[in-house]
Amino acid sequence: MVQDKKKKLKPKEKNFLNKYNIKWVIAISMGTFIMAIVFSIISESIMRNVEITVAFITLLVIVFIGVTFDAIGIAVAAANEKPFHAMAANSIPEGKYGSRLVRNASPVSNFCNDVIGDICGIISGAAGTIIVLKLVNIYGFSQGTVLSIVFSSFIAALTVGGKAFGKEIALKNSREIVFYTAKVVMLLDMKLGINVIPEMKRKKK
C-alpha cells in the first residue's frame, strides 16, 4: 500500500516541476548573473571616460530602457491572445509573433521585468556612483556622501516613477505594445535569423 501511494505521487511531483519550469529558472538565473557582470564592466569602463553631461544622458537612457522593458513585460502579461490569432489568420505576420509573445507570457515578463530591469538597476547605480565621483573630483564638493545619497534617491525616484507611469500605459494599451514588440521580434527572426520566441505547440488536455 505504501509503495502504491509513492508511485501515485511521482507524476504529481513531475507535473509540479514542469509547471514551474525549473530549467528556465536555472538558465535565466545564470544568464542574468553573466549579463550583469558583462554590462557592469562595459558601462563602468565607458562612463569613466566621458564627460559628466554625456554620463548623465547615458544614465537617463539606461533608466528609460528599464522602464520600457518593464512596460513590455506588463503588456505581454495583460494582453489577450485572440486578437493576434485573428491577425495571423488574416496573413498579418505580426499576429504570429504576437501570439508567441502572449503564449510565453511568463518567461517574457520574467526577462523584461526582472532580468533587464535588474541589470538596468545595477548599471544605473554604478553610473550614478561614477557621476558623483566626477562631481566631487571636478567641482570639489566636500559633502560627497550627502551628494551620493541624494543622487541615489534621485535615480530610485526616477526609476520607480517611470515604471509606475509605464505600467499605466501598458495596461491600457497592451495589444498595441505587444504588436510593436512583435514587429521587432519578427525583424530579428526574418532579417538576422535570431529566433527570440520559439513557437510552442499547444498541449493536449
VENURSUL-V619665 format. One record per residue. N is the residue number from 1. RES is the residue in one letter. PHI is phi in whole degrees, -180 to 180 (* if undefined). PSI is psi in whole degrees, 0 to 359 (NA if undefined). D_FIRST is the distance of its C-alpha to the first C-alpha in Angstrom with 2 decimals. Layout:
n/res/phi/psi/d_first
N/RES/PHI/PSI/D_FIRST
N/RES/PHI/PSI/D_FIRST
This chain:
n/res/phi/psi/d_first
1/M/*/318/0.00
2/V/-65/319/3.81
3/Q/-65/322/5.48
4/D/-63/320/5.15
5/K/-65/320/6.43
6/K/-64/319/8.86
7/K/-65/325/10.05
8/K/-71/333/10.79
9/L/-79/335/12.71
10/K/-60/313/14.84
11/P/-61/324/17.07
12/K/-65/319/17.75
13/E/-64/319/18.84
14/K/-64/317/20.98
15/N/-63/323/22.51
16/F/-61/315/23.28
17/L/-67/320/25.19
18/N/-66/322/26.96
19/K/-60/318/27.90
20/Y/-97/2/29.77
21/N/48/71/31.08
22/I/-60/323/30.81
23/K/-60/318/33.20
24/W/-65/318/35.84
25/V/-61/315/35.55
26/I/-67/315/36.06
27/A/-63/316/38.85
28/I/-71/329/40.71
29/S/-68/314/40.50
30/M/-66/318/41.98
31/G/-62/318/44.49
32/T/-64/318/45.63
33/F/-59/313/46.12
34/I/-68/315/48.30
35/M/-64/321/50.21
36/A/-62/318/50.95
37/I/-65/311/52.46
38/V/-61/309/54.50
39/F/-68/328/55.87
40/S/-66/316/56.63
41/I/-64/314/58.68
42/I/-64/313/60.50
43/S/-65/319/61.28
44/E/-66/319/62.52
45/S/-66/325/64.73
46/I/-75/313/66.23
47/M/-64/330/66.67
48/R/-71/340/68.50
49/N/-109/16/71.16
50/V/-121/166/72.06
51/E/-74/165/74.23
52/I/-61/319/72.90
53/T/-61/314/73.52
54/V/-66/320/71.55
55/A/-63/320/68.76
56/F/-68/319/68.59
57/I/-64/319/68.52
58/T/-61/318/65.75
59/L/-60/315/63.78
60/L/-63/322/64.21
61/V/-65/318/63.07
62/I/-62/315/59.89
63/V/-62/319/59.13
64/F/-63/320/59.92
65/I/-62/315/57.50
66/G/-61/318/54.70
67/V/-66/319/55.55
68/T/-64/313/55.79
69/F/-67/326/52.40
70/D/-63/318/50.85
71/A/-65/321/52.38
72/I/-63/316/51.08
73/G/-61/317/47.51
74/I/-66/317/47.78
75/A/-63/317/49.41
76/V/-63/319/46.73
77/A/-69/330/43.98
78/A/-92/342/46.02
79/A/-74/156/47.30
80/N/-99/140/46.23
81/E/-78/336/45.50
82/K/-58/314/47.16
83/P/-58/329/50.80
84/F/-78/331/50.21
85/H/-64/319/48.69
86/A/-64/319/51.91
87/M/-63/316/54.02
88/A/-63/322/52.26
89/A/-66/332/52.83
90/N/-94/20/56.51
91/S/63/30/56.73
92/I/-93/111/56.93
93/P/-60/329/55.37
94/E/-62/335/54.50
95/G/-62/319/52.11
96/K/-64/317/49.74
97/Y/-74/326/49.74
98/G/-64/321/49.49
99/S/-63/319/46.42
100/R/-63/318/44.83
101/L/-61/312/45.66
102/V/-68/322/44.13
103/R/-67/331/41.00
104/N/-103/35/40.59
105/A/-55/320/41.50
106/S/-64/304/38.97
107/P/-67/325/40.07
108/V/-64/313/43.69
109/S/-63/319/43.83
110/N/-61/316/42.18
111/F/-66/312/44.80
112/C/-70/311/47.75
113/N/-77/315/46.99
114/D/-93/306/45.33
115/V/-66/299/46.39
116/I/-64/320/49.98
117/G/-61/314/50.33
118/D/-68/320/49.34
119/I/-63/316/51.47
120/C/-63/324/54.44
121/G/-65/317/53.91
122/I/-65/314/54.01
123/I/-67/318/57.05
124/S/-65/324/58.91
125/G/-64/316/58.42
126/A/-65/320/59.80
127/A/-64/320/62.62
128/G/-62/320/63.49
129/T/-63/318/63.75
130/I/-66/319/66.08
131/I/-63/318/68.25
132/V/-62/316/68.60
133/L/-62/321/69.62
134/K/-64/317/72.18
135/L/-63/319/73.59
136/V/-67/317/73.92
137/N/-72/320/75.57
138/I/-82/313/77.91
139/Y/-100/357/78.91
140/G/67/37/78.45
141/F/-64/128/76.25
142/S/-81/330/76.04
143/Q/-96/68/72.95
144/G/-65/323/70.48
145/T/-65/316/67.46
146/V/-64/317/68.41
147/L/-62/320/69.02
148/S/-64/317/65.61
149/I/-64/315/63.86
150/V/-63/317/65.89
151/F/-69/320/65.24
152/S/-64/320/61.47
153/S/-65/322/61.42
154/F/-63/315/63.45
155/I/-63/317/60.99
156/A/-63/316/58.01
157/A/-65/319/59.86
158/L/-64/318/60.90
159/T/-68/310/57.37
160/V/-65/316/55.65
161/G/-63/318/58.48
162/G/-64/319/58.45
163/K/-68/324/54.71
164/A/-64/318/54.98
165/F/-66/318/57.80
166/G/-64/322/55.91
167/K/-63/319/52.83
168/E/-61/316/55.09
169/I/-65/317/56.60
170/A/-64/318/53.27
171/L/-69/327/51.71
172/K/-86/338/54.85
173/N/-130/41/55.46
174/S/-62/317/52.02
175/R/-64/317/52.77
176/E/-66/318/56.10
177/I/-66/317/54.73
178/V/-65/323/51.89
179/F/-62/312/54.50
180/Y/-71/329/56.79
181/T/-67/322/53.93
182/A/-62/325/52.94
183/K/-60/315/56.55
184/V/-65/315/56.27
185/V/-61/320/52.94
186/M/-64/318/54.54
187/L/-65/320/57.59
188/L/-62/322/55.51
189/D/-74/312/53.67
190/M/-79/320/56.75
191/K/-88/322/59.45
192/L/-110/352/57.67
193/G/73/21/54.61
194/I/-98/107/52.28
195/N/-90/92/49.19
196/V/-70/316/48.02
197/I/-119/100/45.50
198/P/-68/148/43.84
199/E/-71/132/43.09
200/M/-109/135/39.46
201/K/-82/139/38.00
202/R/-68/137/36.30
203/K/-80/138/32.61
204/K/-75/134/31.63
205/K/-78/NA/29.57
